[in-house]
């Protein structure tokens, strides 16, 4: 579904050039759930903006379902395939009524009104917000606003959804709600790319990219990535709480399996 070949991106500035992506090569299959982690400035958000051609490569290539993002004639089809959800839902909401906001993208595509009505209803139902369709978004919580933003992407029927730190501004309950919804979307066959600072969220993915200095320095399963606690600490990253506790207990002499990731696995090993 997504393939990058030696992808580079350089920001030009008065004080000099800044290399944000430095020769990134990878592929993501249709239906995969990939989390991308890294410290601030590692290149995560710059990479996210290449998935639907909000940014274009300085060098190298990125293809979405075989379409070169650098070719202008591909732009429309790429953005039909890839939807994005950002960290601040207030910056994405454009209408005064919830159902109008979800319909906004469809109206711009010239979809027939009857089909818009059907798609909006299905999208709101998918995010458990049907009861709020006539509400003003300003009256909703942060988590509810983010669900409305996700509904707008669902209504467009994209095949890939890129989440760029979607829970960064939410409380713990809102974060849990959004992650549960992301898991449901993945179970329905969508390709999910999930950028986050929360390692417990990244651990829910099938695959994790670790970025540093504009490069993908590690690519593996959550278990492979997060049970290497020493390496994650070196990179300035957290690990899920169970993996951290297991590492501390091993240092105290507990004989525990090497790849504990969840609280359930730790409890079973201790028992």
URURUR-V945047 format. One record per residue. N is the residue number from 0. SS is DSSP state (h for helix, s for strand, l for the rest). PHI is phi in degrees with one decimal (999 if undefined). D_LAST is the distance of its C-alpha to the last C-alpha in Angstrom with 2 decimals. Layout:
# URURUR-V945047
N_SS_PHI_D_LAST / N_SS_PHI_D_LAST
This chain:
# URURUR-V945047
0_l_999_42.94 / 1_s_-132.5_43.05 / 2_s_-140.6_44.24 / 3_s_-117.5_45.15 / 4_s_-127.3_47.24 / 5_s_49.0_47.67 / 6_s_-72.4_47.62 / 7_s_-126.4_49.04 / 8_s_-139.6_49.87 / 9_s_-122.0_51.99 / 10_s_-87.5_52.86 / 11_l_-89.5_56.44 / 12_l_-146.6_57.24 / 13_l_-63.1_60.08 / 14_l_-91.0_58.12 / 15_l_126.5_57.23 / 16_l_-83.5_55.03 / 17_s_-123.0_51.24 / 18_s_-83.0_49.28 / 19_s_-95.4_46.42 / 20_s_-127.0_45.53 / 21_s_-129.4_46.26 / 22_s_77.6_46.32 / 23_s_-90.7_43.41 / 24_s_-131.0_42.97 / 25_s_-168.3_40.44 / 26_s_-140.3_40.32 / 27_s_-128.5_38.32 / 28_l_-80.5_38.47 / 29_l_-59.9_39.31 / 30_l_85.7_36.32 / 31_l_-78.6_33.98 / 32_s_-121.4_31.86 / 33_s_-116.3_32.25 / 34_s_-97.9_31.12 / 35_s_-122.0_33.27 / 36_s_-126.6_32.13 / 37_l_162.6_33.90 / 38_l_-71.7_35.34 / 39_l_-57.3_38.55 / 40_l_86.7_41.46 / 41_l_-78.4_39.51 / 42_l_111.6_41.48 / 43_h_-60.4_39.08 / 44_h_-70.7_41.53 / 45_h_-62.4_44.49 / 46_h_-62.4_42.81 / 47_h_-56.8_42.03 / 48_h_-72.6_45.73 / 49_h_-84.1_46.69 / 50_l_-69.2_44.85 / 51_l_-126.0_47.59 / 52_l_64.6_50.38 / 53_l_-67.5_50.43 / 54_l_-122.5_50.82 / 55_l_-114.0_52.53 / 56_l_-62.8_51.86 / 57_l_-74.2_53.92 / 58_s_-144.6_53.44 / 59_s_79.2_51.55 / 60_s_-138.4_50.68 / 61_s_-137.1_48.16 / 62_s_-118.1_48.49 / 63_s_-112.3_47.19 / 64_l_50.4_47.37 / 65_l_84.9_50.03 / 66_s_-95.9_52.00 / 67_s_-73.0_52.97 / 68_l_-66.5_52.32 / 69_l_-77.5_55.31 / 70_l_-93.5_57.77 / 71_h_-60.0_59.07 / 72_h_-69.0_59.79 / 73_h_-90.5_56.06 / 74_h_-57.8_55.01 / 75_h_-61.3_55.35 / 76_h_-67.4_53.35 / 77_h_-62.6_50.58 / 78_h_-76.9_50.19 / 79_h_-71.8_50.22 / 80_h_-85.0_47.21 / 81_s_-123.6_45.22 / 82_s_-106.7_44.47 / 83_s_-127.6_43.11 / 84_s_-124.9_41.25 / 85_l_-100.8_41.48 / 86_l_-76.3_39.66 / 87_l_-109.0_42.36 / 88_h_-62.7_43.15 / 89_h_-62.3_46.26 / 90_h_-79.2_47.82 / 91_l_-106.0_47.46 / 92_l_-85.7_48.74 / 93_l_-120.0_52.51 / 94_l_-114.2_53.56 / 95_l_-88.4_53.98 / 96_l_-128.0_52.38 / 97_h_-54.6_48.98 / 98_h_-65.8_50.36 / 99_h_-67.2_53.17 / 100_h_-66.7_50.74 / 101_h_-64.0_48.77 / 102_h_-80.4_52.17 / 103_h_-55.6_53.54 / 104_h_-63.7_52.62 / 105_h_-66.3_53.81 / 106_h_-63.0_57.11 / 107_h_-69.1_57.67 / 108_h_-85.5_57.24 / 109_l_75.9_59.92 / 110_l_-67.6_57.75 / 111_l_-61.4_59.57 / 112_h_-53.2_58.94 / 113_h_-64.4_57.72 / 114_h_-72.1_55.13 / 115_h_-59.9_54.09 / 116_h_-56.9_53.58 / 117_h_-66.0_51.37 / 118_h_-65.9_49.28 / 119_h_-63.3_48.83 / 120_h_-62.2_47.70 / 121_h_-66.5_45.19 / 122_h_-67.7_43.83 / 123_h_-66.1_43.47 / 124_h_-65.6_41.73 / 125_h_-64.6_39.27 / 126_l_-106.3_38.21 / 127_l_58.4_38.38 / 128_l_-125.3_41.45 / 129_h_-60.9_44.17 / 130_h_-71.8_44.73 / 131_h_-111.6_45.64 / 132_l_-63.3_48.18 / 133_l_-100.0_51.12 / 134_l_-78.7_49.42 / 135_l_-81.5_50.47 / 136_h_-54.3_47.74 / 137_h_-63.7_48.45 / 138_h_-90.4_47.07 / 139_l_-96.3_43.63 / 140_l_-74.3_40.46 / 141_h_-60.2_39.42 / 142_h_-64.8_36.77 / 143_h_-67.5_39.39 / 144_h_-62.1_41.94 / 145_h_-65.8_39.61 / 146_h_-64.9_39.12 / 147_h_-64.7_42.93 / 148_h_-60.6_43.21 / 149_h_-65.8_40.78 / 150_h_-59.7_42.83 / 151_h_-61.3_45.92 / 152_h_-72.0_44.41 / 153_h_-59.7_43.21 / 154_h_-61.5_46.76 / 155_l_-74.6_48.19 / 156_l_58.6_46.16 / 157_l_-73.7_45.18 / 158_l_-95.8_43.07 / 159_s_-129.3_41.20 / 160_s_-122.2_39.89 / 161_s_-103.1_39.38 / 162_s_-104.6_37.42 / 163_s_-100.4_38.41 / 164_l_52.0_35.93 / 165_l_-69.7_36.26 / 166_l_-109.4_33.83 / 167_l_-60.3_35.10 / 168_l_-106.0_37.11 / 169_l_-108.0_34.77 / 170_l_-79.0_32.44 / 171_h_-55.8_28.70 / 172_h_-65.7_29.46 / 173_h_-62.1_32.27 / 174_h_-62.9_30.17 / 175_h_-63.3_27.59 / 176_h_-62.5_30.56 / 177_h_-67.1_32.24 / 178_h_-64.2_29.23 / 179_h_-61.2_28.61 / 180_h_-67.8_32.31 / 181_h_-61.0_32.24 / 182_h_-61.8_29.54 / 183_h_-65.3_31.79 / 184_h_-63.2_34.79 / 185_h_-63.3_33.08 / 186_h_-63.4_32.09 / 187_l_-84.6_35.82 / 188_l_106.7_36.75 / 189_l_-75.6_37.78 / 190_s_-83.1_37.32 / 191_s_-117.3_35.40 / 192_s_-119.3_35.77 / 193_s_-128.1_33.74 / 194_s_-96.0_34.49 / 195_l_-154.4_32.20 / 196_l_-98.0_31.17 / 197_l_-97.7_27.82 / 198_h_-69.7_25.18 / 199_h_-64.2_22.84 / 200_h_-71.3_25.90 / 201_h_-61.6_26.63 / 202_l_-66.9_23.16 / 203_l_-79.9_24.23 / 204_l_-77.7_27.06 / 205_l_-82.0_27.39 / 206_s_-149.2_28.99 / 207_s_-129.0_29.47 / 208_s_-98.7_32.64 / 209_s_-107.3_32.51 / 210_s_-109.1_35.99 / 211_s_-152.1_37.68 / 212_l_58.3_41.42 / 213_l_80.5_42.42 / 214_s_-123.2_40.58 / 215_s_-89.4_37.50 / 216_s_-96.2_35.77 / 217_s_-144.8_32.56 / 218_s_-145.3_32.01 / 219_s_-166.5_28.76 / 220_l_-72.6_25.79 / 221_h_-53.7_23.61 / 222_h_-64.5_20.82 / 223_h_-65.9_23.47 / 224_h_-74.7_24.96 / 225_h_-83.9_22.24 / 226_l_-83.3_19.86 / 227_l_-91.1_22.93 / 228_h_-61.9_22.47 / 229_h_-60.4_25.24 / 230_h_-67.8_27.75 / 231_h_-63.1_27.10 / 232_h_-64.9_27.68 / 233_h_-59.1_30.82 / 234_l_-81.6_32.08 / 235_l_80.2_31.56 / 236_l_-113.6_28.98 / 237_l_-81.0_25.70 / 238_l_-131.4_22.49 / 239_l_-54.0_19.99 / 240_h_-56.3_17.97 / 241_h_-65.4_14.54 / 242_h_-66.7_16.30 / 243_h_-64.5_17.91 / 244_h_-64.6_14.90 / 245_h_-60.5_13.18 / 246_h_-64.0_16.59 / 247_h_-65.9_16.88 / 248_h_-66.0_13.64 / 249_h_-61.2_14.92 / 250_h_-64.6_18.17 / 251_l_-87.1_16.66 / 252_l_105.2_15.52 / 253_l_-70.7_11.85 / 254_l_-92.8_11.88 / 255_l_-115.9_10.72 / 256_l_-57.1_12.56 / 257_l_-75.9_15.93 / 258_l_-122.7_16.31 / 259_l_-80.1_13.65 / 260_l_-123.1_15.82 / 261_l_-113.6_14.32 / 262_h_-61.2_12.10 / 263_h_-64.4_10.51 / 264_h_-65.4_9.89 / 265_h_-66.8_8.51 / 266_h_-61.3_6.04 / 267_h_-65.5_5.08 / 268_h_-65.2_5.47 / 269_h_-69.6_3.79 / 270_l_-64.1_0.00
